[in-house]
Amino acid sequence: LSSKYNLNKFYLCHKFNSIYGSSPIAYLNNVRLEMCKDLLKTTNHSIHRISEMVGYSSPSYLSQVFKKSVGKTPQKYRKIDKTNN
């Protein structure tokens, strides 16, 4: 982003944080996780396919990040959501 907009990366991070309340990376991860939750609830795509769709390098990394943030693996999240509906 800093190269694209010809800004100092520290200035960009500071400005982004002051506007959005998180770093650009944390914001991106949050957007990816929200997309992942939505896809888990609304589709039958595999975890591998969902990881590709939301921009994670591998399903195992998605599972690791998802569990750290949500407290459950994507599989358990999907299963719990299906039983609640």
Summary of the structure (lengths in Angstrom):
residues: 85
radius of gyration: 15.4
end to end distance: 40.2
largest distance: 49.1
contacts: 206
relative contact order: 0.10
helix: 73%
strand: 0%
